[in-house]
Amino acid sequence: MCDQILYRKKGDLYECIRVFSDGEEEILGRGTKEDILAWLASHGFGFVRPDVLDMDLEMLCEKDL
């Protein structure tokens, strides 16, 4: 089974998390929405328009855990 990348929102902070096939989690990035968007852009997602990436982050994010 492949690893998954998930996003969580905790108040005003966001987390980008890799979930391994065994269920273990690794936090790849944590911070404000701008921090996470910058992290994504610096890791190969810079070709996506920032407004689209912003909408996607909100859609993919698990709300306030």
Z-matrix of the N, CA and C atoms (Angstrom, degrees):
N
C 1 1.443
C 2 1.533 1 108.51
N 3 1.335 2 118.09 1 145.20
C 4 1.458 3 123.54 2 -178.45
C 5 1.523 4 111.17 3 -84.49
N 6 1.321 5 114.47 4 155.91
C 7 1.456 6 119.88 5 172.63
C 8 1.522 7 108.96 6 -67.95
N 9 1.324 8 116.81 7 156.45
C 10 1.456 9 122.47 8 176.74
C 11 1.511 10 108.84 9 -119.62
N 12 1.326 11 115.70 10 150.05
C 13 1.448 12 121.72 11 172.97
C 14 1.524 13 106.97 12 -110.70
N 15 1.328 14 116.18 13 123.91
C 16 1.460 15 121.87 14 179.62
C 17 1.517 16 109.68 15 -121.42
N 18 1.313 17 114.96 16 159.58
C 19 1.463 18 121.78 17 177.16
C 20 1.512 19 108.19 18 -125.29
N 21 1.318 20 115.81 19 138.34
C 22 1.459 21 121.08 20 178.22
C 23 1.521 22 108.83 21 -128.32
N 24 1.314 23 114.42 22 149.53
C 25 1.452 24 120.44 23 174.87
C 26 1.524 25 107.77 24 -118.13
N 27 1.329 26 116.01 25 126.93
C 28 1.464 27 122.04 26 177.72
C 29 1.526 28 106.75 27 -125.99
N 30 1.321 29 116.20 28 96.98
C 31 1.461 30 119.77 29 -174.83
C 32 1.511 31 109.85 30 65.75
N 33 1.337 32 116.82 31 -120.98
C 34 1.459 33 121.51 32 179.17
C 35 1.525 34 112.67 33 -93.69
N 36 1.332 35 117.18 34 -2.16
C 37 1.457 36 120.85 35 -178.15
C 38 1.520 37 111.66 36 -102.51
N 39 1.309 38 114.61 37 149.57
C 40 1.460 39 122.33 38 178.76
C 41 1.517 40 108.62 39 -119.20
N 42 1.327 41 115.83 40 153.53
C 43 1.459 42 121.58 41 175.09
C 44 1.520 43 108.56 42 -131.75
N 45 1.320 44 115.20 43 140.76
C 46 1.459 45 122.30 44 171.64
C 47 1.522 46 104.97 45 -109.98
N 48 1.330 47 117.46 46 122.60
C 49 1.461 48 122.44 47 -169.36
C 50 1.522 49 110.51 48 -128.15
N 51 1.326 50 115.76 49 134.42
C 52 1.468 51 120.79 50 171.49
C 53 1.520 52 106.85 51 -96.43
N 54 1.325 53 116.86 52 127.08
C 55 1.456 54 122.28 53 176.80
C 56 1.528 55 107.10 54 -108.96
N 57 1.314 56 115.58 55 119.17
C 58 1.455 57 121.56 56 -179.12
C 59 1.523 58 110.29 57 -78.96
N 60 1.298 59 115.60 58 163.45
C 61 1.468 60 121.02 59 -177.23
C 62 1.524 61 112.36 60 -59.98
N 63 1.332 62 117.72 61 -24.15
C 64 1.471 63 120.38 62 178.76
C 65 1.529 64 112.11 63 -87.22
N 66 1.360 65 117.33 64 2.05
C 67 1.451 66 121.58 65 177.57
C 68 1.520 67 114.45 66 94.48
N 69 1.328 68 116.69 67 -10.17
C 70 1.462 69 119.59 68 178.57
C 71 1.525 70 109.73 69 -70.13
N 72 1.350 71 116.55 70 147.19
C 73 1.455 72 121.97 71 -177.29
C 74 1.520 73 111.25 72 -115.85
N 75 1.328 74 115.29 73 147.27
C 76 1.457 75 122.80 74 174.09
C 77 1.529 76 107.05 75 -131.01
N 78 1.314 77 117.62 76 125.59
C 79 1.456 78 120.89 77 178.09
C 80 1.522 79 108.17 78 -81.06
N 81 1.330 80 116.10 79 120.46
C 82 1.452 81 121.60 80 -179.52
C 83 1.522 82 111.82 81 -89.63
N 84 1.308 83 116.05 82 -31.46
C 85 1.449 84 120.39 83 -179.94
C 86 1.509 85 110.16 84 -159.09
N 87 1.340 86 115.33 85 148.58
C 88 1.461 87 120.20 86 179.78
C 89 1.524 88 107.30 87 -148.02
N 90 1.334 89 115.69 88 135.76
C 91 1.458 90 119.46 89 176.86
C 92 1.511 91 111.43 90 161.01
N 93 1.320 92 115.03 91 -160.10
C 94 1.463 93 120.18 92 178.19
C 95 1.523 94 109.26 93 -70.35
N 96 1.309 95 115.82 94 169.85
C 97 1.468 96 119.34 95 177.26
C 98 1.534 97 110.05 96 -57.00
N 99 1.321 98 116.90 97 -40.80
C 100 1.465 99 120.81 98 179.92
C 101 1.526 100 111.08 99 -63.81
N 102 1.343 101 116.83 100 -39.14
C 103 1.464 102 120.77 101 177.00
C 104 1.521 103 110.94 102 -60.72
N 105 1.325 104 116.46 103 -46.84
C 106 1.466 105 120.86 104 -178.37
C 107 1.524 106 110.68 105 -66.60
N 108 1.329 107 117.51 106 -41.87
C 109 1.466 108 120.33 107 178.02
C 110 1.528 109 110.58 108 -62.49
N 111 1.331 110 117.41 109 -40.14
C 112 1.466 111 121.26 110 177.27
C 113 1.524 112 110.26 111 -65.07
N 114 1.345 113 116.36 112 -40.77
C 115 1.468 114 120.15 113 178.58
C 116 1.530 115 110.35 114 -62.09
N 117 1.338 116 116.70 115 -45.68
C 118 1.454 117 120.30 116 178.97
C 119 1.529 118 111.13 117 -60.88
N 120 1.330 119 116.42 118 -43.74
C 121 1.463 120 120.50 119 179.79
C 122 1.529 121 110.75 120 -62.78
N 123 1.328 122 117.46 121 -38.40
C 124 1.464 123 120.44 122 -178.67
C 125 1.522 124 112.40 123 -75.31
N 126 1.336 125 117.22 124 -10.99
C 127 1.465 126 121.11 125 179.13
C 128 1.532 127 112.08 126 -112.58
N 129 1.329 128 115.45 127 32.59
C 130 1.457 129 118.80 128 170.58
C 131 1.508 130 116.51 129 100.15
N 132 1.314 131 118.70 130 2.71
C 133 1.449 132 119.81 131 179.76
C 134 1.529 133 111.62 132 -104.25
N 135 1.330 134 117.45 133 16.49
C 136 1.453 135 122.37 134 -177.48
C 137 1.508 136 114.57 135 -68.92
N 138 1.332 137 117.14 136 -16.37
C 139 1.462 138 120.14 137 -179.55
C 140 1.522 139 111.52 138 -76.58
N 141 1.312 140 117.87 139 -10.78
C 142 1.456 141 122.30 140 179.49
C 143 1.524 142 108.48 141 -86.90
N 144 1.320 143 117.12 142 137.72
C 145 1.462 144 120.63 143 177.07
C 146 1.521 145 109.34 144 -58.87
N 147 1.328 146 118.02 145 135.65
C 148 1.468 147 120.95 146 -177.59
C 149 1.524 148 113.49 147 -55.88
N 150 1.338 149 118.44 148 -37.25
C 151 1.463 150 119.59 149 -179.56
C 152 1.522 151 111.76 150 -68.27
N 153 1.317 152 117.37 151 -33.18
C 154 1.469 153 121.31 152 177.41
C 155 1.521 154 109.71 153 -70.94
N 156 1.323 155 116.89 154 -43.88
C 157 1.461 156 121.48 155 178.11
C 158 1.528 157 110.41 156 -61.82
N 159 1.323 158 116.34 157 -38.56
C 160 1.459 159 122.03 158 177.61
C 161 1.528 160 110.77 159 -61.47
N 162 1.334 161 117.69 160 -46.30
C 163 1.474 162 121.46 161 178.39
C 164 1.515 163 111.00 162 -64.30
N 165 1.342 164 116.43 163 -41.74
C 166 1.463 165 120.44 164 179.95
C 167 1.519 166 111.08 165 -62.43
N 168 1.332 167 117.45 166 -41.16
C 169 1.465 168 120.61 167 -179.73
C 170 1.523 169 110.06 168 -61.20
N 171 1.318 170 117.23 169 -43.64
C 172 1.457 171 120.32 170 178.60
C 173 1.528 172 111.08 171 -63.35
N 174 1.340 173 117.04 172 -40.02
C 175 1.461 174 121.37 173 -178.66
C 176 1.540 175 111.02 174 -68.60
N 177 1.340 176 116.75 175 -40.40
C 178 1.468 177 121.34 176 -175.50
C 179 1.524 178 113.67 177 -80.65
N 180 1.306 179 115.75 178 -17.13
C 181 1.453 180 120.88 179 -172.27
C 182 1.512 181 111.66 180 -74.80
N 183 1.344 182 116.33 181 132.85
C 184 1.453 183 121.09 182 170.02
C 185 1.508 184 106.68 183 -74.38
N 186 1.290 185 118.44 184 125.61
C 187 1.467 186 122.29 185 -172.61
C 188 1.526 187 112.74 186 -72.76
N 189 1.306 188 114.52 187 133.47
C 190 1.467 189 126.54 188 171.17
C 191 1.528 190 115.67 189 23.99
N 192 1.309 191 114.79 190 78.08
C 193 1.470 192 120.52 191 178.44
C 194 1.503 193 110.34 192 -87.71
